[in-house]
Amino acid sequence: MNRKIWRGFLVGVLLLTVAGCKEETPPRLKMNFVCKAGKNGIPTTYALTPIGQKPVIRWVSKYFEGSGYTPQRRCEEVTQKMQTAENNGVLNFITVGRENNQDVICFSTVKGGKCDLTLLTLKPNDSAGKAVEDLLNFGAAGPIEQSSSGPSIDFEKWVKSIPSEK
């Protein structure tokens, strides 16, 4: 009888131990986004994080100026979109899509998902995949994970990989 009680006790302790070993998800990196002059005075979207100020996009192309979208204006508008996405919890994955017959870089709430928020429109001859690859190389985050819908990059992981700037 003692063996049965002892065995039952051990099974109970084991079950409680396993139940208490849940894998905890680390808290999300808190980010605020600002547009300000970066290196050489170039309008730059920065992610302000507890681990440093990370330059996310440098706005050098003047392609859209004829439409009134100077690098400064694009910086301000996209930076605001990124802050809105962060506030709404959709700043999860960078991916590509099409909007108004143009390639776009956008955010998706799920890996390999559809565009939930357009980040920026690409020039007509730009390859969306190449643009995302260039963006990643800027941050040196490593390989692009390809899905059936296009590249899908974990935004937070990518931001963490970008060297901080003052």
Order of alpha helices (4+ residues) and beta strands (2+ residues): alpha-beta-beta-beta-alpha-beta-beta-beta-alpha-beta-beta-beta-alpha
